[in-house]
Amino acid sequence: MGMVVAASMAVRRRICPVEALDRLKKLLQAFGLPTSLPVDAAEVLRFVRYDKKIQDRQLRFVLLKDIGDSVVASLESPVELEAALKACA
């Protein structure tokens, strides 16, 4: 599910085509993996401050640029993550 949220963030940042996100979702579904958030976005946000991807007080994500191409980027704001989580609900 984290891959879908991160890819959604990348689409919102306009560094990833929506077609790559759609392809990722179809692939995950083919393996029986979830592509929609099974809990409320607020519940996820409560625990994000404990995430292993925090470095120098920055929450980092691997954002998809396209299938097979990614970049590590810091979260721009909590609102960005909240919007991506809600889009995946």
Summary of the structure (lengths in Angstrom):
residues: 89
radius of gyration: 12.5
end to end distance: 10.5
largest distance: 36.9
contacts: 228
relative contact order: 0.24
helix: 49%
strand: 19%
